[in-house]
Amino acid sequence: MELAVLRVRGRIGVREDVERTMRMLGLHTKHALALVPKSSEIVGMIKKSEDYVTWGEASGDLLEMLKEKGKGNVYRLAPPRGGFKTLKKRWPKGDLGYRGNNINDLIKRML
């Protein structure tokens, strides 16, 4: 199973260790999406950067759509149609943190 990790906030005010962790995940810029394998180490890295990313389990049809878009495991997406709720609160009131299968809906709005 692969996890979809989406960076939704920029670099301003990010601690250096959190920024380094997001770069290790491949999340260099805002609206970058990384597909990573599910493991305890990766989940720990995601939780460390949870104030700047949203994440969940990627579905099979979404993975096929992304494979058509490009190569590799990191994709640059457009801002979501309809915008974000808020980038300061956790899911479901906002757009940060773990959102399970609902990450697929957000990514489809960004393709």
N, C-alpha and C positions, 0 to 999 in steps of 0.2 A: 504494500500500500504506500502511496506517495502522499506527502503533505504539500499543499500549496501555501506558500508564505508570500504575502503581499506587503510591501513597504508603502505606507500611506502618509507618512510625515517626512519632512525634509531633514537637512543636516543641522540646522540652527539649534544650538543649545543641547546637542546630544553629547553625553559623556564619551570620552575617548574609548573606553573599554567596550561600551555598547556599540559605538560606530564600528570598531574593529570586528566585533562579533557579527554585525550585519554584513560587513564586507566578506567575511568568511562564508556566509550563506549565499553570497552573490548579489546582495541587495545594495547596490552602489547608489542608486538614485530613487527618488520618489516615483511611485507607480511601477516599480520593478517587481516582477513575479518570479519566484524561484520554486521549482519542483524538487523536493528533497525526500530521501527515504525516511521512513518513520523509525527512529531509534531513540533511546533514552538520551544520548549525547545531543542529537539534533533538537529534541524537544527542550532540553535544558538551555540550548543556545536561543531558541525562539522565546522561551519564557524570560530570558534575560533582556531581550529587546522588545518585550510585549507592549511597551508604551508607544512604539513606533510602527508596529506591524499588526496585521490581522492574518489569521491562519485557520486552516481546516483541512479535511480530507478531500482530495480532488477526485471527481467522478471520471469514469471511463470515457464518456463522450466529450467531456471537457479536455481530457488529455489528447484525444484525437484532434480536436480543433486547434490545440496549441501546437501539436506536431506539424500541422499544415502551415502554421504561421512562421515557423523557423526551426533552427537546429539548436541543440543544447538543452539546458535545463533552466535558463534564465531568459525571461522575456520582458520587453519594455511595452507597457500597455498605456492606453489613453485614459484620461480621467473618466470616471463612470458617468454614463448618461443618467441624469437625474441628481447627480451629486452624492455626497456623503451626508449622513445624519449629523454627526459631530465627530471630530477627531480627538476629543478630550475624554470621552467616556467609553467604558467597555460595552461589548455586545451583550444584550440586545438594545440597550438605550443609545449606544453610540456605535462606532465602527472599529474599535480596537479590540485586540485579544482573540481568543478562540471562538469560532463560530460554527464549527462542525461542517455539515454538508451545505450550509447556507453560503459558504465561500464561493460555491459554483455559480450562484445567482449574481453575486457581485462581479466576478470575473467575466461572465457573459455580458454584463453591462459595459465592461471596459474593453471588450474586443472590437 
